[in-house]
Amino acid sequence: MNLEDISAVEQVVRCGSLSEASRKFLVSKATLSHRIRRLEAELGVSLFDRGSAELRLTSAGRTFYAYAEKIAKACEEASDAMISQRSEDLIHLRIGTTDELGTNFFAPMALRFLKRAPTVSMELVLLRSTELFDRNSGLDCVIFAGDPPATEAANFVAKKLLTYSSQLCAAPSYLENCGNPASPEQLKAHALVADTSQLRTRPWTLTNGLERSTIYPNGRLSSNDFWMMKLSVVQGFGIGFFPSWFIADDLAKGILVPVLPEWRSEQAHVSLLYRSHRFKNPYIRELIEFFAADFEGFFSFPYREMDLVEGTGPQKKRGRVPNSE
């Protein structure tokens, strides 16, 4: 059997269509189709149900695909094992993370790593958290905050880098105008900036010892981008709920202030995830070990003066909530 023919089946099934596999792997649809038909002729079976409007494997196709996946993995392992024997000047790594981690965490760490690893080139890919574990992303490693999706990340190993919790915060101007909530229940009377980064509005789960409260934010502004959410909070549009590492510098400078500081999320982790068989790649292993040992804190970006000007956020509406102090 021709390895290219086996790869064609694996690539098309993984991508979900001939068109997507053609785009992803830069091979024409005609070539992919020819390779699949050539393999079917050699095997004497049909691997795909061509009478279906959707891409669908036959029973024989499902059996064969299980082996094709193993072959693809074995080829990847063989390539990793040979990296140290190559004579190329550069080894390329493709790392994926979310926007807020890319700028606050990964970018400064990556630059330090590249200075000590001159034979490595690196591509940082910023994706939605729901896209990071897509097998078609071609990522060598993923940097992720929180619990990764159980199904999509089932074949990944996680190296925990640090522990954090999320907390409530607001601009001083917002609290001056709208009051400081004294309990999670009073948050319902406030503008709450919502996170839609996982394709839906994420509820805020707050804990205080054994107490627990779930809040569903429904303010005027929501976004799938953490920087947009934080800027709106800085400009007085409401109360936000962010990872502690994302707002630590803003709190230290008084740009933001804590709200209900005793109420936080449960502890979570920032982790570097990789497929277990890729640890044999010496450059991936070196990257993992570097990130685990050399983290010195998050990077923060200065605001422009105009960014700190209060926006047209809530102005004493729905009644002033009693101050907790």
C-alpha positions as MATLAB code, in Angstrom:
seq = 'MNLEDISAVEQVVRCGSLSEASRKFLVSKATLSHRIRRLEAELGVSLFDRGSAELRLTSAGRTFYAYAEKIAKACEEASDAMISQRSEDLIHLRIGTTDELGTNFFAPMALRFLKRAPTVSMELVLLRSTELFDRNSGLDCVIFAGDPPATEAANFVAKKLLTYSSQLCAAPSYLENCGNPASPEQLKAHALVADTSQLRTRPWTLTNGLERSTIYPNGRLSSNDFWMMKLSVVQGFGIGFFPSWFIADDLAKGILVPVLPEWRSEQAHVSLLYRSHRFKNPYIRELIEFFAADFEGFFSFPYREMDLVEGTGPQKKRGRVPNSE';
ca = [
       0.000    0.000    0.000;
       1.068    3.540   -0.766;
       1.536    5.726    2.313;
       0.152    8.743    0.435;
      -3.072    6.826   -0.232;
      -3.436    5.883    3.434;
      -2.740    9.495    4.423;
      -5.409   10.715    2.003;
      -8.071    8.666    3.808;
      -6.871    9.819    7.223;
      -6.737   13.477    6.172;
     -10.162   13.544    4.524;
     -11.873   11.861    7.483;
     -10.079   14.082    9.971;
     -11.037   17.254    8.091;
     -14.590   16.148    7.388;
     -14.540   16.758    3.627;
     -12.396   16.625    0.503;
     -12.542   20.407    0.192;
     -11.293   21.053    3.714;
      -8.534   18.436    3.410;
      -7.471   19.983    0.107;
      -7.281   23.435    1.695;
      -5.543   22.236    4.836;
      -2.912   20.019    3.239;
      -2.478   21.922   -0.064;
      -3.379   18.907   -2.199;
      -5.969   19.152   -4.971;
      -9.324   17.449   -4.485;
      -8.726   15.464   -7.662;
      -5.451   14.098   -6.277;
      -7.009   13.161   -2.950;
      -9.940   11.468   -4.680;
      -7.566    9.553   -6.982;
      -5.495    8.309   -4.043;
      -8.568    7.117   -2.162;
      -9.963    5.264   -5.187;
      -6.567    3.700   -5.864;
      -6.435    2.426   -2.278;
     -10.007    1.107   -2.478;
      -9.118   -0.769   -5.661;
      -6.101   -2.311   -3.961;
      -8.093   -3.300   -0.872;
     -11.106   -4.476   -2.866;
     -13.584   -2.565   -0.660;
     -15.339    0.806   -0.625;
     -14.150    2.985    2.243;
     -16.713    5.772    1.768;
     -20.472    5.705    1.250;
     -20.764    7.780   -1.911;
     -24.556    7.603   -1.888;
     -24.702    9.855    1.161;
     -24.844   13.639    0.960;
     -22.452   13.811    3.915;
     -18.995   12.288    4.203;
     -19.608    8.869    5.694;
     -17.353    5.848    6.121;
     -18.561    2.365    5.325;
     -18.124   -0.395    7.884;
     -14.892   -1.370    6.139;
     -13.886    2.289    6.079;
     -14.316    2.635    9.835;
     -12.160   -0.422   10.408;
      -9.476    0.851    8.044;
      -9.527    4.375    9.462;
      -8.619    3.066   12.931;
      -5.425    1.658   11.401;
      -4.828    4.796    9.327;
      -4.879    6.889   12.514;
      -2.268    4.629   14.091;
      -0.107    4.890   10.972;
      -0.341    8.705   11.003;
       0.655    8.758   14.665;
       3.556    6.366   14.025;
       4.802    8.591   11.186;
       4.656   11.615   13.491;
       6.591    9.738   16.170;
       9.201    8.650   13.635;
       9.612   12.242   12.457;
      10.053   13.448   16.041;
      12.639   10.743   16.709;
      14.680   11.890   13.711;
      14.681   15.597   14.570;
      17.977   15.436   16.427;
      19.543   13.802   13.341;
      18.454   16.503   10.904;
      20.837   18.982    9.364;
      18.273   21.790    8.850;
      19.082   25.145   10.370;
      15.644   25.594   11.955;
      13.074   23.363   13.634;
       9.553   24.821   13.504;
       7.122   24.644   16.423;
       3.484   25.734   16.229;
       1.966   26.741   19.562;
      -1.673   27.651   20.142;
      -3.291   29.678   22.898;
      -6.026   32.229   23.532;
      -5.571   35.941   22.933;
      -5.244   36.995   26.565;
      -2.672   34.281   27.331;
      -0.808   34.942   24.097;
      -0.060   38.544   25.003;
       0.123   38.326   28.807;
       1.988   35.060   29.099;
       3.201   33.282   26.011;
       4.748   36.066   23.914;
       7.363   37.196   26.473;
       8.159   33.590   27.415;
       8.476   32.567   23.761;
      10.940   35.364   23.041;
      13.107   34.275   25.953;
      12.953   30.666   24.770;
      13.942   31.586   21.213;
      16.995   33.466   22.498;
      18.299   30.296   24.113;
      17.207   27.951   21.294;
      18.653   29.440   18.071;
      17.760   26.366   16.000;
      14.016   26.769   16.684;
      11.495   28.914   14.830;
       8.058   29.395   16.313;
       4.555   30.310   15.194;
       2.081   31.508   17.798;
      -1.535   30.888   16.791;
      -4.300   32.687   18.696;
      -7.569   30.741   18.605;
     -10.864   30.480   20.432;
     -10.651   28.089   23.342;
     -13.111   25.822   21.497;
     -10.732   25.561   18.518;
      -7.433   24.885   20.270;
      -7.874   21.127   20.510;
      -9.077   20.593   16.948;
      -6.779   17.974   15.488;
      -6.676   19.889   12.209;
      -5.053   22.889   13.880;
      -1.617   21.308   13.457;
      -0.447   22.536   16.860;
       2.526   21.025   18.649;
       1.457   22.381   22.047;
      -1.468   24.273   23.564;
      -1.318   26.762   26.440;
      -4.668   26.886   28.198;
      -6.218   28.498   31.270;
      -8.866   26.549   33.157;
     -10.222   23.072   32.531;
      -9.756   21.981   28.902;
     -12.736   20.353   27.151;
     -12.743   16.747   28.330;
     -13.527   15.067   25.003;
     -11.344   17.181   22.712;
      -8.379   17.121   25.112;
      -8.664   13.428   25.980;
      -5.424   12.560   24.166;
      -3.429   15.418   25.681;
      -1.102   15.427   28.675;
      -1.230   18.593   30.816;
       1.807   20.151   32.482;
       0.502   22.579   35.126;
       2.413   25.859   35.122;
       0.587   27.905   37.773;
      -2.584   28.123   39.853;
      -5.002   31.054   39.875;
      -8.593   32.062   40.568;
     -10.905   34.588   38.902;
     -12.233   37.619   40.757;
     -14.694   40.475   40.401;
     -13.490   44.001   39.693;
     -14.677   47.398   38.499;
     -13.406   50.900   37.806;
     -13.550   53.277   40.801;
     -15.777   55.579   38.729;
     -18.342   52.810   38.198;
     -18.606   52.057   41.909;
     -18.859   55.768   42.696;
     -21.788   56.099   40.283;
     -23.573   52.808   40.916;
     -22.538   51.677   44.374;
     -20.564   48.710   45.653;
     -22.521   45.427   45.925;
     -22.497   43.861   49.373;
     -23.421   40.331   48.254;
     -23.566   38.202   45.097;
     -27.342   38.702   45.065;
     -26.849   42.454   44.687;
     -24.781   41.898   41.526;
     -28.084   41.415   39.705;
     -28.743   45.153   40.074;
     -25.481   45.994   38.278;
     -24.177   46.044   34.725;
     -22.100   42.873   34.331;
     -19.720   42.518   31.378;
     -20.244   39.047   29.887;
     -17.740   36.605   28.392;
     -18.915   34.861   25.198;
     -15.555   33.281   24.270;
     -17.056   29.770   24.368;
     -19.872   30.615   21.924;
     -22.322   31.330   24.757;
     -22.476   33.616   27.762;
     -20.453   32.027   30.539;
     -22.008   32.164   34.015;
     -19.919   33.372   36.928;
     -19.520   30.706   39.598;
     -18.458   32.348   42.860;
     -17.360   30.622   46.060;
     -16.728   31.884   49.580;
     -15.729   29.034   51.855;
     -18.603   26.565   51.659;
     -20.968   29.100   50.087;
     -21.545   29.083   46.355;
     -23.384   31.450   44.006;
     -23.944   31.403   40.244;
     -24.479   34.703   38.445;
     -25.643   35.124   34.846;
     -24.197   38.410   33.515;
     -26.516   40.403   31.282;
     -25.050   43.898   30.920;
     -25.069   46.124   27.843;
     -21.737   44.769   26.633;
     -20.517   41.255   26.009;
     -17.508   40.020   24.049;
     -15.491   36.946   23.173;
     -12.285   38.973   23.653;
     -10.846   39.453   27.147;
      -9.058   42.686   26.228;
     -12.303   44.223   24.995;
     -14.075   43.136   28.160;
     -11.368   44.547   30.400;
     -11.229   47.878   28.561;
     -14.992   48.254   28.926;
     -14.664   47.639   32.669;
     -11.770   50.125   32.893;
     -13.978   52.734   31.216;
     -16.811   52.230   33.683;
     -19.258   50.073   31.729;
     -19.774   47.582   34.523;
     -18.324   44.887   36.738;
     -16.066   42.225   35.219;
     -14.939   38.756   36.269;
     -11.374   37.957   35.200;
      -8.480   35.616   36.004;
      -6.319   37.150   38.724;
      -3.258   37.166   36.455;
      -5.139   39.201   33.832;
      -5.938   42.119   36.151;
      -3.158   41.988   38.783;
      -1.327   45.020   37.377;
      -4.568   47.009   37.005;
      -5.454   46.315   40.638;
      -1.966   47.245   41.840;
      -2.178   50.605   40.031;
      -5.723   51.362   41.171;
      -7.069   51.361   37.608;
      -9.456   48.642   38.775;
     -10.549   47.789   42.309;
     -11.782   44.486   43.755;
     -15.502   43.870   44.145;
     -16.645   41.333   46.760;
     -13.003   40.221   47.208;
     -13.990   37.311   49.454;
     -15.981   35.809   46.559;
     -13.843   34.155   43.860;
     -13.921   31.292   41.441;
     -12.561   27.927   42.447;
      -8.860   27.491   41.774;
      -7.830   26.698   38.212;
      -4.564   26.167   36.353;
      -2.651   27.543   33.418;
      -1.294   24.434   31.702;
       0.795   23.492   28.718;
      -0.826   20.555   26.917;
       0.694   18.208   24.364;
      -0.031   14.790   22.913;
       1.849   12.204   24.948;
       3.758   10.734   22.019;
       5.125   14.191   21.089;
       7.233   14.366   24.280;
       9.838   12.356   22.374;
      10.430   15.451   20.250;
      13.435   17.032   22.024;
      12.385   20.577   21.124;
       8.857   20.141   22.435;
      10.304   18.579   25.577;
      12.735   21.493   25.979;
       9.893   24.007   25.529;
       7.763   22.273   28.167;
      10.632   22.127   30.648;
      11.533   25.778   30.006;
       7.992   27.015   30.622;
       7.680   24.918   33.779;
      10.959   26.180   35.263;
      11.427   29.763   34.051;
       8.097   31.540   34.532;
       8.734   34.890   36.270;
       5.362   36.622   36.070;
       2.906   37.988   33.548;
       3.572   40.813   31.129;
       1.265   43.832   31.216;
       0.638   46.528   28.640;
       0.402   50.229   29.532;
      -2.852   52.006   28.734;
      -2.970   55.143   26.648;
      -4.253   58.124   28.596;
      -7.380   58.181   26.447;
      -8.117   54.550   27.388;
      -8.497   55.547   31.016;
     -11.084   58.237   30.324;
     -14.439   57.142   31.702;
     -16.834   56.013   28.985;
     -20.585   56.379   28.855;
     -21.142   53.527   31.261;
     -24.002   53.197   33.737;
     -24.816   56.394   35.603;
     -26.772   55.782   38.799;
     -29.591   53.855   37.189;
     -31.929   51.282   38.724;
     -31.250   52.906   42.088;
     -28.045   53.067   44.017;
     -26.983   49.793   45.593;
     -25.909   50.239   49.228;
     -22.138   50.396   49.682;
     -20.667   47.354   51.401;
     -18.242   49.430   53.412;
];
